[in-house]
Amino acid sequence: MSRWLARIAATVRRIIGAPDYATYLAHHRACHPGRAPMDEATFVAERLSARYERPGSRCC
């Protein structure tokens, strides 16, 4: 049941565009094993900054 809820939560985060720290950590472990990952607060701030600082990247 908890896996099901985790998948629903991940889907909702993707739909609303919220950053997914767990996915980032999995990617980081697989692709960058020798480097330390960002902490969650830094990750969220960086993702939101990247999303909203580019003019013209949104439809509204």
N, CA, C and O atoms as a GROMACS GRO file, in nm:
protein
  240
    1MET      N    1   0.083  -0.119   0.000
    1MET     CA    2   0.000   0.000   0.000
    1MET      C    3   0.088   0.127   0.000
    1MET      O    4   0.055   0.223  -0.068
    2SER      N    5   0.199   0.128   0.076
    2SER     CA    6   0.282   0.248   0.082
    2SER      C    7   0.351   0.274  -0.052
    2SER      O    8   0.373   0.390  -0.088
    3ARG      N    9   0.385   0.169  -0.126
    3ARG     CA   10   0.443   0.190  -0.260
    3ARG      C   11   0.343   0.258  -0.352
    3ARG      O   12   0.378   0.347  -0.429
    4TRP      N   13   0.219   0.216  -0.342
    4TRP     CA   14   0.111   0.274  -0.422
    4TRP      C   15   0.096   0.422  -0.390
    4TRP      O   16   0.085   0.505  -0.481
    5LEU      N   17   0.096   0.457  -0.262
    5LEU     CA   18   0.084   0.597  -0.222
    5LEU      C   19   0.206   0.678  -0.267
    5LEU      O   20   0.192   0.794  -0.308
    6ALA      N   21   0.323   0.619  -0.260
    6ALA     CA   22   0.444   0.688  -0.305
    6ALA      C   23   0.436   0.716  -0.454
    6ALA      O   24   0.477   0.823  -0.499
    7ARG      N   25   0.386   0.621  -0.532
    7ARG     CA   26   0.372   0.642  -0.677
    7ARG      C   27   0.270   0.750  -0.707
    7ARG      O   28   0.290   0.831  -0.798
    8ILE      N   29   0.161   0.752  -0.634
    8ILE     CA   30   0.060   0.857  -0.654
    8ILE      C   31   0.119   0.993  -0.619
    8ILE      O   32   0.100   1.090  -0.692
    9ALA      N   33   0.191   1.001  -0.508
    9ALA     CA   34   0.253   1.127  -0.467
    9ALA      C   35   0.353   1.174  -0.572
    9ALA      O   36   0.357   1.293  -0.604
   10ALA      N   37   0.432   1.084  -0.626
   10ALA     CA   38   0.529   1.121  -0.729
   10ALA      C   39   0.458   1.170  -0.855
   10ALA      O   40   0.504   1.265  -0.919
   11THR      N   41   0.348   1.107  -0.891
   11THR     CA   42   0.271   1.148  -1.008
   11THR      C   43   0.213   1.287  -0.987
   11THR      O   44   0.218   1.371  -1.077
   12VAL      N   45   0.158   1.311  -0.871
   12VAL     CA   46   0.102   1.444  -0.841
   12VAL      C   47   0.211   1.550  -0.845
   12VAL      O   48   0.189   1.659  -0.898
   13ARG      N   49   0.328   1.520  -0.789
   13ARG     CA   50   0.439   1.616  -0.793
   13ARG      C   51   0.478   1.647  -0.937
   13ARG      O   52   0.506   1.762  -0.970
   14ARG      N   53   0.479   1.544  -1.024
   14ARG     CA   54   0.512   1.567  -1.164
   14ARG      C   55   0.406   1.654  -1.232
   14ARG      O   56   0.439   1.743  -1.311
   15ILE      N   57   0.280   1.629  -1.202
   15ILE     CA   58   0.171   1.705  -1.262
   15ILE      C   59   0.179   1.852  -1.224
   15ILE      O   60   0.162   1.939  -1.309
   16ILE      N   61   0.205   1.880  -1.096
   16ILE     CA   62   0.209   2.020  -1.053
   16ILE      C   63   0.346   2.084  -1.069
   16ILE      O   64   0.363   2.203  -1.045
   17GLY      N   65   0.443   2.004  -1.110
   17GLY     CA   66   0.577   2.057  -1.135
   17GLY      C   67   0.664   2.074  -1.013
   17GLY      O   68   0.762   2.149  -1.016
   18ALA      N   69   0.631   2.006  -0.905
   18ALA     CA   70   0.711   2.016  -0.783
   18ALA      C   71   0.838   1.930  -0.797
   18ALA      O   72   0.833   1.822  -0.855
   19PRO      N   73   0.950   1.979  -0.746
   19PRO     CA   74   1.073   1.900  -0.755
   19PRO      C   75   1.063   1.771  -0.673
   19PRO      O   76   1.003   1.769  -0.566
   20ASP      N   77   1.122   1.663  -0.724
   20ASP     CA   78   1.116   1.533  -0.659
   20ASP      C   79   1.256   1.495  -0.610
   20ASP      O   80   1.339   1.448  -0.687
   21TYR      N   81   1.281   1.516  -0.482
   21TYR     CA   82   1.412   1.493  -0.424
   21TYR      C   83   1.453   1.346  -0.428
   21TYR      O   84   1.570   1.315  -0.451
   22ALA      N   85   1.359   1.255  -0.406
   22ALA     CA   86   1.391   1.112  -0.408
   22ALA      C   87   1.441   1.069  -0.546
   22ALA      O   88   1.536   0.992  -0.556
   23THR      N   89   1.378   1.119  -0.652
   23THR     CA   90   1.422   1.088  -0.787
   23THR      C   91   1.560   1.146  -0.813
   23THR      O   92   1.646   1.081  -0.873
   24TYR      N   93   1.582   1.268  -0.766
   24TYR     CA   94   1.714   1.330  -0.779
   24TYR      C   95   1.820   1.245  -0.710
   24TYR      O   96   1.927   1.222  -0.767
   25LEU      N   97   1.793   1.199  -0.588
   25LEU     CA   98   1.891   1.118  -0.516
   25LEU      C   99   1.921   0.987  -0.588
   25LEU      O  100   2.036   0.944  -0.595
   26ALA      N  101   1.818   0.923  -0.642
   26ALA     CA  102   1.839   0.798  -0.716
   26ALA      C  103   1.926   0.824  -0.839
   26ALA      O  104   2.018   0.747  -0.868
   27HIS      N  105   1.897   0.931  -0.912
   27HIS     CA  106   1.978   0.967  -1.028
   27HIS      C  107   2.122   0.998  -0.987
   27HIS      O  108   2.218   0.954  -1.051
   28HIS      N  109   2.136   1.072  -0.880
   28HIS     CA  110   2.270   1.112  -0.834
   28HIS      C  111   2.353   0.990  -0.794
   28HIS      O  112   2.471   0.981  -0.829
   29ARG      N  113   2.292   0.897  -0.723
   29ARG     CA  114   2.363   0.774  -0.684
   29ARG      C  115   2.408   0.695  -0.807
   29ARG      O  116   2.519   0.642  -0.810
   30ALA      N  117   2.321   0.688  -0.907
   30ALA     CA  118   2.352   0.609  -1.026
   30ALA      C  119   2.455   0.677  -1.117
   30ALA      O  120   2.540   0.609  -1.174
   31CYS      N  121   2.448   0.808  -1.131
   31CYS     CA  122   2.530   0.877  -1.231
   31CYS      C  123   2.649   0.954  -1.174
   31CYS      O  124   2.744   0.983  -1.247
   32HIS      N  125   2.646   0.985  -1.047
   32HIS     CA  126   2.752   1.066  -0.985
   32HIS      C  127   2.793   1.006  -0.850
   32HIS      O  128   2.784   1.074  -0.748
   33PRO      N  129   2.838   0.881  -0.848
   33PRO     CA  130   2.863   0.814  -0.719
   33PRO      C  131   2.972   0.876  -0.633
   33PRO      O  132   2.970   0.859  -0.511
   34GLY      N  133   3.066   0.947  -0.691
   34GLY     CA  134   3.176   1.003  -0.612
   34GLY      C  135   3.149   1.141  -0.557
   34GLY      O  136   3.232   1.197  -0.485
   35ARG      N  137   3.035   1.198  -0.590
   35ARG     CA  138   3.005   1.335  -0.548
   35ARG      C  139   2.892   1.336  -0.446
   35ARG      O  140   2.803   1.252  -0.448
   36ALA      N  141   2.898   1.433  -0.356
   36ALA     CA  142   2.793   1.446  -0.254
   36ALA      C  143   2.671   1.514  -0.317
   36ALA      O  144   2.686   1.613  -0.389
   37PRO      N  145   2.551   1.463  -0.290
   37PRO     CA  146   2.431   1.527  -0.345
   37PRO      C  147   2.397   1.655  -0.267
   37PRO      O  148   2.443   1.675  -0.155
   38MET      N  149   2.316   1.740  -0.329
   38MET     CA  150   2.266   1.860  -0.260
   38MET      C  151   2.172   1.815  -0.148
   38MET      O  152   2.108   1.711  -0.158
   39ASP      N  153   2.164   1.896  -0.043
   39ASP     CA  154   2.063   1.867   0.058
   39ASP      C  155   1.927   1.905   0.000
   39ASP      O  156   1.920   1.975  -0.102
   40GLU      N  157   1.820   1.861   0.063
   40GLU     CA  158   1.686   1.879   0.006
   40GLU      C  159   1.648   2.026  -0.010
   40GLU      O  160   1.590   2.062  -0.112
   41ALA      N  161   1.680   2.110   0.087
   41ALA     CA  162   1.645   2.252   0.077
   41ALA      C  163   1.717   2.319  -0.040
   41ALA      O  164   1.657   2.399  -0.112
   42THR      N  165   1.844   2.288  -0.059
   42THR     CA  166   1.920   2.344  -0.170
   42THR      C  167   1.866   2.294  -0.302
   42THR      O  168   1.855   2.371  -0.398
   43PHE      N  169   1.831   2.166  -0.309
   43PHE     CA  170   1.775   2.107  -0.431
   43PHE      C  171   1.645   2.177  -0.470
   43PHE      O  172   1.628   2.216  -0.586
   44VAL      N  173   1.554   2.193  -0.375
   44VAL     CA  174   1.425   2.256  -0.404
   44VAL      C  175   1.445   2.401  -0.448
   44VAL      O  176   1.384   2.444  -0.546
   45ALA      N  177   1.530   2.474  -0.378
   45ALA     CA  178   1.556   2.614  -0.415
   45ALA      C  179   1.615   2.623  -0.556
   45ALA      O  180   1.576   2.710  -0.633
   46GLU      N  181   1.710   2.535  -0.589
   46GLU     CA  182   1.773   2.536  -0.721
   46GLU      C  183   1.673   2.502  -0.831
   46GLU      O  184   1.671   2.568  -0.935
   47ARG      N  185   1.589   2.402  -0.809
   47ARG     CA  186   1.490   2.362  -0.910
   47ARG      C  187   1.387   2.472  -0.933
   47ARG      O  188   1.353   2.502  -1.047
   48LEU      N  189   1.338   2.533  -0.825
   48LEU     CA  190   1.239   2.640  -0.841
   48LEU      C  191   1.301   2.762  -0.907
   48LEU      O  192   1.236   2.828  -0.989
   49SER      N  193   1.424   2.791  -0.873
   49SER     CA  194   1.495   2.903  -0.936
   49SER      C  195   1.511   2.878  -1.085
   49SER      O  196   1.486   2.966  -1.166
   50ALA      N  197   1.554   2.758  -1.122
   50ALA     CA  198   1.572   2.724  -1.263
   50ALA      C  199   1.440   2.730  -1.338
   50ALA      O  200   1.437   2.766  -1.456
   51ARG      N  201   1.333   2.695  -1.272
   51ARG     CA  202   1.203   2.693  -1.338
   51ARG      C  203   1.148   2.833  -1.363
   51ARG      O  204   1.092   2.859  -1.469
   52TYR      N  205   1.163   2.923  -1.266
   52TYR     CA  206   1.097   3.053  -1.276
   52TYR      C  207   1.187   3.169  -1.317
   52TYR      O  208   1.136   3.278  -1.340
   53GLU      N  209   1.318   3.149  -1.328
   53GLU     CA  210   1.406   3.259  -1.367
   53GLU      C  211   1.419   3.276  -1.517
   53GLU      O  212   1.470   3.378  -1.562
   54ARG      N  213   1.376   3.180  -1.595
   54ARG     CA  214   1.386   3.190  -1.740
   54ARG      C  215   1.261   3.257  -1.795
   54ARG      O  216   1.153   3.197  -1.793
   55PRO      N  217   1.273   3.379  -1.844
   55PRO     CA  218   1.155   3.444  -1.902
   55PRO      C  219   1.110   3.368  -2.029
   55PRO      O  220   1.192   3.321  -2.108
   56GLY      N  221   0.981   3.359  -2.045
   56GLY     CA  222   0.930   3.292  -2.162
   56GLY      C  223   0.921   3.142  -2.149
   56GLY      O  224   0.881   3.075  -2.245
   57SER      N  225   0.957   3.086  -2.034
   57SER     CA  226   0.954   2.941  -2.019
   57SER      C  227   0.817   2.891  -1.974
   57SER      O  228   0.794   2.770  -1.966
   58ARG      N  229   0.726   2.983  -1.945
   58ARG     CA  230   0.592   2.945  -1.901
   58ARG      C  231   0.489   2.991  -2.003
   58ARG      O  232   0.514   3.083  -2.080
   59CYS      N  233   0.376   2.929  -2.003
   59CYS     CA  234   0.270   2.966  -2.098
   59CYS      C  235   0.186   3.082  -2.048
   59CYS      O  236   0.120   3.148  -2.128
   60CYS      N  237   0.187   3.109  -1.919
   60CYS     CA  238   0.102   3.216  -1.862
   60CYS      C  239   0.185   3.328  -1.802
   60CYS      O  240   0.130   3.425  -1.751
   0.00000   0.00000   0.00000
